[in-house]
C-alpha cells in the first residue's frame, strides 16, 4: 500500500516536475544564445612604423556574432588609425565567420566587433573598450621583419617616394604599382595607369621633404586627351592630419567621369564647399601650373608653354582667401589615378609626363 501511495504522489507532482525540466532546458538554450562573441586574429601583418605607402592583409575569425555585426580595424603608428581607409571603416564578416581586409602597416593591429549603427573614430589615442556599441576587441603586435624599403626616384633635384600601397583617393580603392613611375633620360617624370595580369594600377610620387609657403610650378605635357575618368592630381597634403581636417591644395586635371565636364580645376579642400573650387578648360599642349601659397592666400594660375613669364597666356586663374591651410608636415604629391564613380571608366592605358617641378620660397 505504501508503494502505491508513493507512485500516486509522483503522478500528482508530474506537472511540476515537467515544468522544472522545461525551465532547465529553456535556461540552457538562453545560456547558449547569450554566449559572448569572441574575436581571433589569424593573420597579422608585419610590424612597421607605418605610413601611407605600404599595405598588407589582416585576417581573422569571429564566434557567435550576430548577422548585422561588423568588424572595425585599426593599426597603430603613433596613434591608432582606422583601416583600411577612413571612408571605408567596416569589414564584413563572411558566411563562414571569417573576415579579411587590407590595412596600412603599423606596430600593432586591432579588430573590434561592433553593433550596427556604430560610428568609429578615424584616429584615436586609445582603443575603445567593450560597451557603447563595441562587442569585442582583440589586439596583436605586428610580426617582426626586416624594414620595407620603398622606391625613391630623383626628379627636378628632389627625392620622391613612389607609392606601392593602395589608396581610396577618388572615392574607391585604387591599386598602385611602383613600376608605373620613373624618370627618363631627359629628367622628365612619367606616370602611368595600366593593366597588368588583369589588374589596373595607378601611380603616385610624394616629395620626401616639406617645403611650406612659396611658389610651386609644374610643367606638364599634354593632359587634355586623358579618358574621362582618369585624374592627374597635383597637390600638397599633410597625411598626418585626420580626414575631417583637410590640409590640402589641389590642381586637378580630369573630367571626373563625364565627357562634357570641364577638364581642370583648382581646389582648397574640402571640395564640397562651393567657394573652394574653380573649374576651367585646359587645352592640349604643354602647360605650366602654378600655386603661390602664402599666409591666408592660395593663388593658382595655368599658362601655355613651359615658361611662365610676364607675357604668358593665362588659361586659368583663381585666388582663394578662405580655408587656407598653414604649413606643417605637408608634402607635394603628383598622382595619376582612376575615378571609379563613373560609367566611363578608363579602358586604355594612360600616361602623363611632368617635365619639371620648381619651388621658389
N, C-alpha and C positions, 0 to 999 in steps of 0.2 A: 504493500500500500504506500509506503514512503517513496518507493521508486516511481510509482505512477504519479504521486503528488509532485515529485521533483520535475518530471517531464512536463507536467501540466504547467508548472511555474515557468519553465523555459518557453513553452508555447505562448504563454501570456506576455512574456517580455520580448518575443521575437521582433516586433516592430521597432522597439527601442534599440535592439542590437543592430538591426538593419540600418537604422538612422545613423548610428555611430560609424558603421562601416562605410556608408556613403560619404559621411563627413570626412573620414580619414582619406578616402580616395580623392575626393574633391580637393582637399588640402594638399595632397601630393601633386595634383595637377597644377594648382595655383603656384606651388613652390617651384615646379618645373618652369612654368611660364614666367616666373619672377626672377629667373636666374640672371645675374648681372652680365651684360655683354662684355666681351674682352677683345683686346687687340693684340696682334702679333706682327712684328716686322720680320719678313722672310728674306728680304734683300735690302742691304744697307749700302749706300754709295761710299765712295772714298772720302776720307777726311781731307778738306782743303780749306784755305782761308775764305774761299767764296768769291763771288763777283758775277757779273753778267755773262761771262764768256764761256763757262762750262756748265753742261747739263749731264745728268745721269738718271737712271731709273731707280725708283724705290718701290718696293712691293710688300704686300702683307696680307694678312687674313683676319677676319673678324668672326667671332662666335656669338650667336644669339642676338644678332642685330635685327631691328625691325625693318620692314621693306622700304620705308621712306627715310631712313637714316643715311648719312653720307660721311665721307672722310674729309678732313681738312689737314693739309700738310704744311709743316714749317721746316726751314733749315736755319741753323744758327751761324751767323757771321757777324760778330759784334753784338747784334740783337737777333731776334727771331723774325725771319721774313717768310711770308706766306708763299706757297709754291703750287704750281709752277709759275703762275702769273696772278697779279692782283685782280684782274678781271675774270679769272677762271679759278676761283678758290676751292672748288669742290671736286672730289674724286668719287666716282660711282663705285658702289660695291656690286660685283658680278653675281650671277646666279649661284656660283659655287662658293660664295662667301670670300673670294679673293678680291684684291684691288691692286691697281698698278698705275703709276703716273711718272712723269718726269719731274725732276727737281734740280734747281741750281745747287751747286756744291756748297758745303758748309762743314763745320767741325762736328756738329751734332744734327740729328734729324728727329722729328716728332710727327706723330699721327694722332689726330683727335677724331673720335666718333661723335657726331653731333646730330641733334634733332633737326627736323625740317624747320625752316624759318630762322635758323641761327645765322648771325651776321658776324663773321670773323674779322678781326683787325688785320690790316695788311702788314703791320710791323708792330712787334711787342717786345718789351724788355724781359718779361716773364711770361711763360706759357700759361694759358688759362687752366684753372683747376676744374675738377668734375663739379657739375652743377651749372645752373643757368644755361641749359641747352647743351652742355658738354657731357656726354655719357661715359666716355672712357678716354684715357690718354696713355700713350706709350712713347718712350724716347730711346734713342740709341746713339752711341758715339760712332762717328764715321770710321771706316776701316783704314788702317794705316797703309800708306803707299807713297811712292816717290812723287814729288811735286809735278803737276801737269805743266808742260812748257807750251806756252801759246806762241803762235806765229806772229812775228813782228816784221813789218816792212818799212823801208825808208822812202819817204816821199816829200819833196819840196823842202828838204832839210830837217824834217821832223820824223820821229819814230811813231808808228801807228800800229796798234794791236788789231789783229784780224779776228773777227768773231767766228767761233765754232759752235756756240750754243744756240738753241732756238730762241725765238722772241715772239711776243704777241703784238708787236707793232703793226698797226693796220687792222687790229680787231680780232685776228685769229692767229694761231701759232704758225710761224714760218720756220723752216729748217735753214741753217746757214752752213756753208762749206768754205773752209779757208782757201781751197783751191780756186775759188771764184774771185779772188782779189790778188792782184800782182802789179808790179811796176815794170814798164818796158824799158828798152834801151834809151829812149828819149827822156826817160824820167817821168812819163805820164802814168797816172794811176788808172787801172782798168778794174771795173766791177761788172760781174756777170750774174745773170739769173738764168739757170738752165736745168735741164732734166738729166739725171744720171741714174741708171738702173731703176727707172720708173718713179723716181722721186725728184720733185723740184726743190732746188735750194737757192738761197739768196746770198748777198754779200754785204758786209759791214766792216768798216775800219774805224777805229777810235784813237784820237790823239792821246798819247800816254800822259802828257803834261797838261795842266790847266793854264790858260792864258789870261782870262779875266777881261776887263774892259779894253776896248780897242777896235780896230778895223780888221775885218775878216774878208778876204777876197778869194773867190773860187772861179777859175777859168774852166768852163765846161764845153766840151764838144757837143754837137747836135743831139738834143734830147727830145725834140719835138715829135719824133716818129715812134716813141715808145707806145706799146699797146695800152689800151685804156686803163687796165688795172695795175700796170707797172708804176712804181713810185721811186723817184730819185729824191731822197731826203738828205738835206744838208742842214745840220742843226747843232746847237750847243745844248748839253743836257747834264744835269747833276743827278746821276743814278742813285746816289745815296739818300736822296730825299724820298719820302713816301709819295705814292701816286697822287694823293689829294693836294700835294704842293708841287705843281708842275713848273719847275725851274727850267724852262726850255724856250728857245728862239729858233724858228724854222724857216728855211727856204725849201719849198716842196714843189717838185715838178711831176704832175700827174693829173689825169682826168678823173681819177677816183671811180673807175669802172664805167663811166658814161662817156661815149664818144662825143657828145655835144657839150660837155663841160669845158670851161677854160682850163688850160693845162699847166698853170703855175699859180703859186700863192705864197704870201708871207704870213707868218703866224706868230703871235705871242700866246703861248698856251695859258689857259685851256682854250681850244679852238671853238668850243660851242658858245662862247661869248661873242656876239655879232661884231663888236668893235675890235675884236682881237684877230681878225683875218682880213686880208686884202688879196683878191684874186685878179689875175691878168693873163694875157695870152703871150706865151714865149714863142717866137718864131724859130725856124730852122737856122742852123749855123752855130758858130762859136759865140757863146755869151759869157759875160763876166757878171757874177752875182756878188753883191757887196752887202755886208752887215756892219754898221757902225754902232757899237754898244757903249753907251755912256750911262752915268747915273740917272735913272728915271726916263731914259730915252733909248729907243731902238730904231735906227734908220736903215731901211732896206732900199736897194736900188739894183736894177739889172740893165746892162748896156750891151750893145753889139760889139763883137770883137774881143780880142784878148787883152786889150789895153783900155783902162778906164781913165781917160783924160778929160780935160775941160770941154772938149768938143765932141765927146762920145754921145751917141744917140741913146736916150733912156727908153727902155721898153716897158719897165715897171718901176714904180717908186712909191714908198709909203713910210710915214713916220708914226710910230706908236709912242704914247706917253703914259699909258695906264698899264698896271700889272707887270712892269718891267722887273725881272729878277735881278738880284745882286750876285756878284761872283762869289763862289765858294769852292766846290770841288768839281765844277762842270768841265767837260771836255768836248771837243769838236768831233762829231760823227759824220761820216759820209756813207750812205746806205742805198742799196738797190734792192727793193723787195716787192712782194705781191700783195695787193689789196684784195682780200678774198671776198668781201661783201659785194659781189658783182656777178652778173651773168656773163660778163665779158672777160673772164679770167684769161691770163696770158696763155697762148697756145704755142708760142715760138720763143726760142732763147732771146734774151735781151742783154745788151752791153752798153755801158756808158764809159766815157773817158774824161777824166779830170786832168787837164794839162798842168795846172798849177794851183797851189794854195799859198796864200801870203797873209801874214799877220803884221799889223803896224800898231804899236801901243798908242 
